[in-house]
Amino acid sequence: MGFHSSEATRLRRRKVRALLASGLVLGVGAGATLAAWTDSEHSQATFTAGRFGIVGSTNGTNFSEHATSGSAATLNFQVAPTAMPPGTTTYALYSVTTLNPSVAGTVNLRAAEANSAGLGQHLTYGVRTITGTTCNASTFAAGAEVVPTGRALTTSATGNQIVQANNGNQVNYCFAVTLPQTAPSTAQGLSVTARWEFVAQST
């Protein structure tokens, strides 16, 4: 009777040891899968929009904004266009450049339809870009055509001029306005306030 009890006790102890050993092995295995190493990388970027704008000058030196027709700059014609006789041509400079800072862009010269009012119906004009800021018959003749000579005051340019970023260059426009020799007597005493717009677009 004692032998059987002692034998049974030994068997139970072996089973407990076996279960404990099995549990220890399972525990080590589960812990190993949870101990994997990790690492990561991060990146970012900040984006800021650029600016674009142009300013103009009637003398090629002092630039400012004339953003509306109400704040239009008055062109300084060599011969004051206040008492023009037939056959008179007068010249005036207008320069355009970008702001600093500003991205690059293009400029297109557009004439107002209202330029045909009053004396405007008899006047003709042309525009060329010149290398310096002296606008007269000689520099006009040597310039690059923007509006062909002899066109109505309502004629806009078909091409664009390039303005570089950050005041990198300036475009000097030379205007030549003529009251033709053939102007009729009915043109006497008439006047017109002609307007042009320099429309710029970023590139």
Buried (B, 14 or more C-beta within 10 A) or exposed (E): EEEEEEEEEEEEEEEEEEEEEEEEEEEEEEEEEEEEEEEEEEEEEEEEEEEBBBBBBBEBEEBEEBEEEEEBEEBEBBEEBEEBEBEBBBBBBBBBBBBEEBBBBBBBBBBBEBBBBBBBBBBBBBBBBBEEBEBBEEBBEEBEEBBBBEBBBBBBBEEBBEBBBEBEBBBBBBBBBBBBEEBEEEBEEBEBEBBBBBEBEBE
